[in-house]
Amino acid sequence: MGASLWERELAQTHGIKIRYTSKPLRLLLADGEVAGVEFERAACAQDGSVCRADTYAIPADMVFKAIGQTLVADPLDGAHAQLLDTQNGRVSVDANRRTSLDRVWAGGDCIGMGQDLTVCAVEDGKVAAHDIDRMLRQAQDDEAVVSGAHHG
């Protein structure tokens, strides 16, 4: 699912920096949590051939897969052998866009529900965001109940 020129321009007006000739290599973890993403950047010669490639990392506490990447269902790293459930090369999700991994949601063309349209991906994001909000509010309510039981 490529982004149209209009979508790229709109994203840039909202502070999004688009990095061309870069591809994600792996998620970086710290204490079992996402800490960033490592990317490979290719530097191209005038004739279009690749002269060299280097890597860089962007810190992150949340990662969204978007814009038509191909899923490679490998473990996050050797210490975390948990994989996403997939079907026909797409991430399996429930109606709330939850994946088989705890606290991981997916949407857009990587899940294979509906059409590969930006408007569908945006709707997936809204559905997931509502579910994330419900989960966080429930956790907050559960914590309040537990705290009240200890102090009551």
N, C-alpha and C positions, 0 to 999 in steps of 0.2 A: 504494500500500500504506500505508494509514493505521495509526498506532499506536493500539492500544486504550488505554482509561483505565488498565488494569492495567499495560501496558507503559510508559506515560508516568510513572506513579507509581514503578514499579520503577527506571526510568532516573534519576529525580530522587533516589532514595535512594542512588544510586551517583555522585552529584555532577554529573549532567548538568543543564545549564541549558537549558530549552526557551524559545525566543524566538518568540513568536507575532507575526503580522502582519509577518514579515520574509521576504524572498525573496533567494536568491543572485543577484547580478548578473554577477560575473566572478571568475575566478581571478587572483590577483596573483602576479607572477613577479619573481624577482631572480636574475640570472645564469643564466637558463634553468630555474630550479627553482621549484616552488610555494613562495610566501612567505606566502600568506594568501588570504582570500576576502572580497570586498566584497559587502555586503548592502544592500538597500533596506528601510527600516522605514516603515510607514504609521501615522500617528497618526489615529485615527478620532474623529469627533464622536459625541455621544450618539445621534444618529439613524442612525448607521452609515455616514454618508458620510465620505469621506476628506478631511481638512482639509489635510494636508501629508504629504510624504514626505521623509525624510532618508536618508543612507547612513552606514554604519559598516563597519569592517574588523575581522576576527578573524585574528591571525597563525596560520599553520599551515605545517607542513612535509609534511603528508600530508592528502589530502582524500578522503572517502568520500561518494559520492552515495547518498542513502537517503530513505526515507519518500515514495516515489511522485512524485518530481519528473519533469517532462517533459524529455527530452533535446533540447537544441538543439545540433546538431553543427557548431558554428562553431569556427574556430581559437581557441586560447587567447588569442592577441593577434596583431597584424600581423607580428611577427617570427617567429612560430612557426606555420607554415601546416599543421602535422601534424594530421590529424583522426582521430578514432576510427572504426573500421569499424563500420557499423551494418547491421541488417537489420530491416525493418518497424518502424523507430523504436526498436529495442532495441540495446544495445551488444553487439557480437559478441565472444565469449570462447571460449577453448579449455577443455578439461576441468579445468585448474587455475585457471580464471577469469582468465587473462591476456588482456588486450585487445591490439589491434594496436599500441598505444603501448608503447615500451620502459619497463619498470618500473611499469606501470599495470595494476591488477587491478580487476574489477568483480563485483558480485553483487546478489542481491535482484531486485526486479521490473524493474529497468532492463535486465537481460540477457535476460529472456524465457524462461528455462529453468525448467520446472516451474510451480508455483503461486505466486501473489502472497501468500505467507504469511511471517510473521516467522520461523518455524522454518526455512523454506527459505533465507531471507536469512542467518540465523545459520550454517547449514551452508555456504553459499557463502563466508562470512567465514572459517570454519575451513579450508576447502579452499584459499582464497587465502593464508591465514596460513601453512599448511604449505609452500606453494610459495615464498612469500617467504622463509621460514626456510631452505629448501633453497638458494635462490639466494644468500642472504647467506653461508651456510656454504661454498658452492662458491667464492664470490668470496674468502672468507677463506683457503680452502685454496689457491686459485690464487695469491694474494698470497704465501703462505708458501713455495710452490714457487719463485716468481720471486725472492724475497728470499734463499732458500737457494742458488739458482744464482749469485747475485751475490756471496755471501759464502763460497761453498764452494770 
